Amino acid sequence: MEDCRLDSLCLRFGFPWVYKHQGGCEHLIVFSDARFINCDDELGISIYPRIVRLRPMSSKLCMVCGLYVVQWITMDHERIPHNPCYFCDDCFKSYNYIDNKKVGKFKAYAYPRNVEAVKGKIDI
């Protein structure tokens, strides 16, 4: 995706597209608007792309405690037999970190409902 530019795509507004990454993780996206920048727009690159809304999702529960809603996904975790594994925030931090240091090898991704992480405002 890093080699693909939006101006090279033939977009249809309001039409569902599939964004695929990490081999098999798929996300439905819809382009709702496109326009030229004007003097009232914020120019900071950190606010783009703008997430207008997230589709309602059924709540998936943590695979560790089974009580709280998922906020993190791990892949290729050397200490867990499930791939991927879904964690609530408390279980993710308590199982994978000691004194804020990562324990073991794994890849971690914010679950799409964690909007701050999706927008890059939380370090993963």
MODELLER restraints for C-alpha pairs under 7 A, 6 or more apart:
rsr = mdl.restraints
at = mdl.atoms
rsr.add(forms.Gaussian(group=physical.xy_distance, feature=features.Distance(at['CA:13:A'], at['CA:31:A']), mean=5.19, stdev=0.5))
rsr.add(forms.Gaussian(group=physical.xy_distance, feature=features.Distance(at['CA:13:A'], at['CA:32:A']), mean=5.35, stdev=0.5))
rsr.add(forms.Gaussian(group=physical.xy_distance, feature=features.Distance(at['CA:13:A'], at['CA:33:A']), mean=6.80, stdev=0.5))
rsr.add(forms.Gaussian(group=physical.xy_distance, feature=features.Distance(at['CA:14:A'], at['CA:30:A']), mean=5.71, stdev=0.5))
rsr.add(forms.Gaussian(group=physical.xy_distance, feature=features.Distance(at['CA:14:A'], at['CA:31:A']), mean=5.92, stdev=0.5))
rsr.add(forms.Gaussian(group=physical.xy_distance, feature=features.Distance(at['CA:14:A'], at['CA:32:A']), mean=5.51, stdev=0.5))
rsr.add(forms.Gaussian(group=physical.xy_distance, feature=features.Distance(at['CA:15:A'], at['CA:30:A']), mean=5.85, stdev=0.5))
rsr.add(forms.Gaussian(group=physical.xy_distance, feature=features.Distance(at['CA:16:A'], at['CA:28:A']), mean=6.33, stdev=0.5))
rsr.add(forms.Gaussian(group=physical.xy_distance, feature=features.Distance(at['CA:16:A'], at['CA:29:A']), mean=5.78, stdev=0.5))
rsr.add(forms.Gaussian(group=physical.xy_distance, feature=features.Distance(at['CA:16:A'], at['CA:30:A']), mean=4.91, stdev=0.5))
rsr.add(forms.Gaussian(group=physical.xy_distance, feature=features.Distance(at['CA:17:A'], at['CA:28:A']), mean=5.68, stdev=0.5))
rsr.add(forms.Gaussian(group=physical.xy_distance, feature=features.Distance(at['CA:17:A'], at['CA:29:A']), mean=5.23, stdev=0.5))
rsr.add(forms.Gaussian(group=physical.xy_distance, feature=features.Distance(at['CA:17:A'], at['CA:30:A']), mean=6.07, stdev=0.5))
rsr.add(forms.Gaussian(group=physical.xy_distance, feature=features.Distance(at['CA:18:A'], at['CA:26:A']), mean=6.27, stdev=0.5))
rsr.add(forms.Gaussian(group=physical.xy_distance, feature=features.Distance(at['CA:18:A'], at['CA:27:A']), mean=5.55, stdev=0.5))
rsr.add(forms.Gaussian(group=physical.xy_distance, feature=features.Distance(at['CA:18:A'], at['CA:28:A']), mean=4.73, stdev=0.5))
rsr.add(forms.Gaussian(group=physical.xy_distance, feature=features.Distance(at['CA:18:A'], at['CA:29:A']), mean=6.14, stdev=0.5))
rsr.add(forms.Gaussian(group=physical.xy_distance, feature=features.Distance(at['CA:19:A'], at['CA:26:A']), mean=5.64, stdev=0.5))
rsr.add(forms.Gaussian(group=physical.xy_distance, feature=features.Distance(at['CA:19:A'], at['CA:27:A']), mean=5.06, stdev=0.5))
rsr.add(forms.Gaussian(group=physical.xy_distance, feature=features.Distance(at['CA:19:A'], at['CA:28:A']), mean=6.28, stdev=0.5))
rsr.add(forms.Gaussian(group=physical.xy_distance, feature=features.Distance(at['CA:19:A'], at['CA:29:A']), mean=6.79, stdev=0.5))
rsr.add(forms.Gaussian(group=physical.xy_distance, feature=features.Distance(at['CA:20:A'], at['CA:26:A']), mean=4.44, stdev=0.5))
rsr.add(forms.Gaussian(group=physical.xy_distance, feature=features.Distance(at['CA:20:A'], at['CA:27:A']), mean=6.38, stdev=0.5))
rsr.add(forms.Gaussian(group=physical.xy_distance, feature=features.Distance(at['CA:59:A'], at['CA:69:A']), mean=6.10, stdev=0.5))
rsr.add(forms.Gaussian(group=physical.xy_distance, feature=features.Distance(at['CA:60:A'], at['CA:69:A']), mean=5.73, stdev=0.5))
rsr.add(forms.Gaussian(group=physical.xy_distance, feature=features.Distance(at['CA:60:A'], at['CA:70:A']), mean=5.74, stdev=0.5))
rsr.add(forms.Gaussian(group=physical.xy_distance, feature=features.Distance(at['CA:61:A'], at['CA:67:A']), mean=6.26, stdev=0.5))
rsr.add(forms.Gaussian(group=physical.xy_distance, feature=features.Distance(at['CA:61:A'], at['CA:68:A']), mean=5.49, stdev=0.5))
rsr.add(forms.Gaussian(group=physical.xy_distance, feature=features.Distance(at['CA:61:A'], at['CA:69:A']), mean=4.51, stdev=0.5))
rsr.add(forms.Gaussian(group=physical.xy_distance, feature=features.Distance(at['CA:61:A'], at['CA:70:A']), mean=5.29, stdev=0.5))
rsr.add(forms.Gaussian(group=physical.xy_distance, feature=features.Distance(at['CA:62:A'], at['CA:68:A']), mean=5.71, stdev=0.5))
rsr.add(forms.Gaussian(group=physical.xy_distance, feature=features.Distance(at['CA:62:A'], at['CA:69:A']), mean=5.87, stdev=0.5))
rsr.add(forms.Gaussian(group=physical.xy_distance, feature=features.Distance(at['CA:62:A'], at['CA:70:A']), mean=5.06, stdev=0.5))
rsr.add(forms.Gaussian(group=physical.xy_distance, feature=features.Distance(at['CA:62:A'], at['CA:86:A']), mean=5.48, stdev=0.5))
rsr.add(forms.Gaussian(group=physical.xy_distance, feature=features.Distance(at['CA:62:A'], at['CA:87:A']), mean=4.55, stdev=0.5))
rsr.add(forms.Gaussian(group=physical.xy_distance, feature=features.Distance(at['CA:62:A'], at['CA:88:A']), mean=5.09, stdev=0.5))
rsr.add(forms.Gaussian(group=physical.xy_distance, feature=features.Distance(at['CA:63:A'], at['CA:85:A']), mean=6.73, stdev=0.5))
rsr.add(forms.Gaussian(group=physical.xy_distance, feature=features.Distance(at['CA:63:A'], at['CA:86:A']), mean=5.52, stdev=0.5))
rsr.add(forms.Gaussian(group=physical.xy_distance, feature=features.Distance(at['CA:63:A'], at['CA:87:A']), mean=6.05, stdev=0.5))
rsr.add(forms.Gaussian(group=physical.xy_distance, feature=features.Distance(at['CA:64:A'], at['CA:87:A']), mean=6.59, stdev=0.5))
rsr.add(forms.Gaussian(group=physical.xy_distance, feature=features.Distance(at['CA:64:A'], at['CA:91:A']), mean=6.77, stdev=0.5))
rsr.add(forms.Gaussian(group=physical.xy_distance, feature=features.Distance(at['CA:68:A'], at['CA:88:A']), mean=5.75, stdev=0.5))
rsr.add(forms.Gaussian(group=physical.xy_distance, feature=features.Distance(at['CA:69:A'], at['CA:88:A']), mean=5.67, stdev=0.5))
rsr.add(forms.Gaussian(group=physical.xy_distance, feature=features.Distance(at['CA:70:A'], at['CA:86:A']), mean=5.91, stdev=0.5))
rsr.add(forms.Gaussian(group=physical.xy_distance, feature=features.Distance(at['CA:70:A'], at['CA:87:A']), mean=5.13, stdev=0.5))
rsr.add(forms.Gaussian(group=physical.xy_distance, feature=features.Distance(at['CA:70:A'], at['CA:88:A']), mean=4.41, stdev=0.5))
rsr.add(forms.Gaussian(group=physical.xy_distance, feature=features.Distance(at['CA:70:A'], at['CA:111:A']), mean=6.77, stdev=0.5))
rsr.add(forms.Gaussian(group=physical.xy_distance, feature=features.Distance(at['CA:71:A'], at['CA:87:A']), mean=6.07, stdev=0.5))
rsr.add(forms.Gaussian(group=physical.xy_distance, feature=features.Distance(at['CA:71:A'], at['CA:88:A']), mean=5.02, stdev=0.5))
rsr.add(forms.Gaussian(group=physical.xy_distance, feature=features.Distance(at['CA:71:A'], at['CA:89:A']), mean=5.71, stdev=0.5))
rsr.add(forms.Gaussian(group=physical.xy_distance, feature=features.Distance(at['CA:71:A'], at['CA:110:A']), mean=6.07, stdev=0.5))
rsr.add(forms.Gaussian(group=physical.xy_distance, feature=features.Distance(at['CA:71:A'], at['CA:111:A']), mean=4.84, stdev=0.5))
rsr.add(forms.Gaussian(group=physical.xy_distance, feature=features.Distance(at['CA:71:A'], at['CA:113:A']), mean=6.86, stdev=0.5))
rsr.add(forms.Gaussian(group=physical.xy_distance, feature=features.Distance(at['CA:71:A'], at['CA:114:A']), mean=5.99, stdev=0.5))
rsr.add(forms.Gaussian(group=physical.xy_distance, feature=features.Distance(at['CA:72:A'], at['CA:86:A']), mean=5.87, stdev=0.5))
rsr.add(forms.Gaussian(group=physical.xy_distance, feature=features.Distance(at['CA:72:A'], at['CA:87:A']), mean=5.09, stdev=0.5))
rsr.add(forms.Gaussian(group=physical.xy_distance, feature=features.Distance(at['CA:72:A'], at['CA:88:A']), mean=6.32, stdev=0.5))
rsr.add(forms.Gaussian(group=physical.xy_distance, feature=features.Distance(at['CA:72:A'], at['CA:89:A']), mean=6.78, stdev=0.5))
rsr.add(forms.Gaussian(group=physical.xy_distance, feature=features.Distance(at['CA:72:A'], at['CA:92:A']), mean=6.89, stdev=0.5))
rsr.add(forms.Gaussian(group=physical.xy_distance, feature=features.Distance(at['CA:72:A'], at['CA:108:A']), mean=6.82, stdev=0.5))
rsr.add(forms.Gaussian(group=physical.xy_distance, feature=features.Distance(at['CA:72:A'], at['CA:109:A']), mean=5.80, stdev=0.5))
rsr.add(forms.Gaussian(group=physical.xy_distance, feature=features.Distance(at['CA:72:A'], at['CA:110:A']), mean=4.68, stdev=0.5))
rsr.add(forms.Gaussian(group=physical.xy_distance, feature=features.Distance(at['CA:72:A'], at['CA:111:A']), mean=4.83, stdev=0.5))
rsr.add(forms.Gaussian(group=physical.xy_distance, feature=features.Distance(at['CA:73:A'], at['CA:84:A']), mean=6.44, stdev=0.5))
rsr.add(forms.Gaussian(group=physical.xy_distance, feature=features.Distance(at['CA:73:A'], at['CA:85:A']), mean=5.64, stdev=0.5))
rsr.add(forms.Gaussian(group=physical.xy_distance, feature=features.Distance(at['CA:73:A'], at['CA:86:A']), mean=4.70, stdev=0.5))
rsr.add(forms.Gaussian(group=physical.xy_distance, feature=features.Distance(at['CA:73:A'], at['CA:87:A']), mean=6.25, stdev=0.5))
rsr.add(forms.Gaussian(group=physical.xy_distance, feature=features.Distance(at['CA:73:A'], at['CA:108:A']), mean=5.70, stdev=0.5))
rsr.add(forms.Gaussian(group=physical.xy_distance, feature=features.Distance(at['CA:73:A'], at['CA:109:A']), mean=5.18, stdev=0.5))
rsr.add(forms.Gaussian(group=physical.xy_distance, feature=features.Distance(at['CA:73:A'], at['CA:110:A']), mean=6.23, stdev=0.5))
rsr.add(forms.Gaussian(group=physical.xy_distance, feature=features.Distance(at['CA:73:A'], at['CA:111:A']), mean=5.96, stdev=0.5))
rsr.add(forms.Gaussian(group=physical.xy_distance, feature=features.Distance(at['CA:74:A'], at['CA:84:A']), mean=5.59, stdev=0.5))
rsr.add(forms.Gaussian(group=physical.xy_distance, feature=features.Distance(at['CA:74:A'], at['CA:85:A']), mean=5.25, stdev=0.5))
rsr.add(forms.Gaussian(group=physical.xy_distance, feature=features.Distance(at['CA:74:A'], at['CA:86:A']), mean=6.61, stdev=0.5))
rsr.add(forms.Gaussian(group=physical.xy_distance, feature=features.Distance(at['CA:74:A'], at['CA:106:A']), mean=6.38, stdev=0.5))
rsr.add(forms.Gaussian(group=physical.xy_distance, feature=features.Distance(at['CA:74:A'], at['CA:107:A']), mean=5.42, stdev=0.5))
rsr.add(forms.Gaussian(group=physical.xy_distance, feature=features.Distance(at['CA:74:A'], at['CA:108:A']), mean=4.44, stdev=0.5))
rsr.add(forms.Gaussian(group=physical.xy_distance, feature=features.Distance(at['CA:74:A'], at['CA:109:A']), mean=6.31, stdev=0.5))
rsr.add(forms.Gaussian(group=physical.xy_distance, feature=features.Distance(at['CA:75:A'], at['CA:83:A']), mean=5.56, stdev=0.5))
rsr.add(forms.Gaussian(group=physical.xy_distance, feature=features.Distance(at['CA:75:A'], at['CA:84:A']), mean=4.86, stdev=0.5))
rsr.add(forms.Gaussian(group=physical.xy_distance, feature=features.Distance(at['CA:75:A'], at['CA:85:A']), mean=6.73, stdev=0.5))
rsr.add(forms.Gaussian(group=physical.xy_distance, feature=features.Distance(at['CA:75:A'], at['CA:106:A']), mean=5.92, stdev=0.5))
rsr.add(forms.Gaussian(group=physical.xy_distance, feature=features.Distance(at['CA:75:A'], at['CA:107:A']), mean=5.10, stdev=0.5))
rsr.add(forms.Gaussian(group=physical.xy_distance, feature=features.Distance(at['CA:75:A'], at['CA:108:A']), mean=6.48, stdev=0.5))
rsr.add(forms.Gaussian(group=physical.xy_distance, feature=features.Distance(at['CA:76:A'], at['CA:83:A']), mean=6.21, stdev=0.5))
rsr.add(forms.Gaussian(group=physical.xy_distance, feature=features.Distance(at['CA:76:A'], at['CA:106:A']), mean=5.31, stdev=0.5))
rsr.add(forms.Gaussian(group=physical.xy_distance, feature=features.Distance(at['CA:76:A'], at['CA:107:A']), mean=6.45, stdev=0.5))
rsr.add(forms.Gaussian(group=physical.xy_distance, feature=features.Distance(at['CA:77:A'], at['CA:105:A']), mean=5.99, stdev=0.5))
rsr.add(forms.Gaussian(group=physical.xy_distance, feature=features.Distance(at['CA:77:A'], at['CA:106:A']), mean=4.25, stdev=0.5))
rsr.add(forms.Gaussian(group=physical.xy_distance, feature=features.Distance(at['CA:77:A'], at['CA:107:A']), mean=6.98, stdev=0.5))
rsr.add(forms.Gaussian(group=physical.xy_distance, feature=features.Distance(at['CA:78:A'], at['CA:104:A']), mean=6.59, stdev=0.5))
rsr.add(forms.Gaussian(group=physical.xy_distance, feature=features.Distance(at['CA:78:A'], at['CA:105:A']), mean=5.83, stdev=0.5))
rsr.add(forms.Gaussian(group=physical.xy_distance, feature=features.Distance(at['CA:78:A'], at['CA:106:A']), mean=6.51, stdev=0.5))
rsr.add(forms.Gaussian(group=physical.xy_distance, feature=features.Distance(at['CA:96:A'], at['CA:102:A']), mean=5.86, stdev=0.5))
rsr.add(forms.Gaussian(group=physical.xy_distance, feature=features.Distance(at['CA:96:A'], at['CA:103:A']), mean=5.26, stdev=0.5))
rsr.add(forms.Gaussian(group=physical.xy_distance, feature=features.Distance(at['CA:97:A'], at['CA:103:A']), mean=5.38, stdev=0.5))
rsr.add(forms.Gaussian(group=physical.xy_distance, feature=features.Distance(at['CA:108:A'], at['CA:124:A']), mean=6.80, stdev=0.5))
rsr.add(forms.Gaussian(group=physical.xy_distance, feature=features.Distance(at['CA:109:A'], at['CA:124:A']), mean=6.98, stdev=0.5))
rsr.add(forms.Gaussian(group=physical.xy_distance, feature=features.Distance(at['CA:110:A'], at['CA:117:A']), mean=5.77, stdev=0.5))
rsr.add(forms.Gaussian(group=physical.xy_distance, feature=features.Distance(at['CA:110:A'], at['CA:118:A']), mean=6.49, stdev=0.5))
rsr.add(forms.Gaussian(group=physical.xy_distance, feature=features.Distance(at['CA:112:A'], at['CA:118:A']), mean=6.41, stdev=0.5))
rsr.add(forms.Gaussian(group=physical.xy_distance, feature=features.Distance(at['CA:116:A'], at['CA:122:A']), mean=6.14, stdev=0.5))
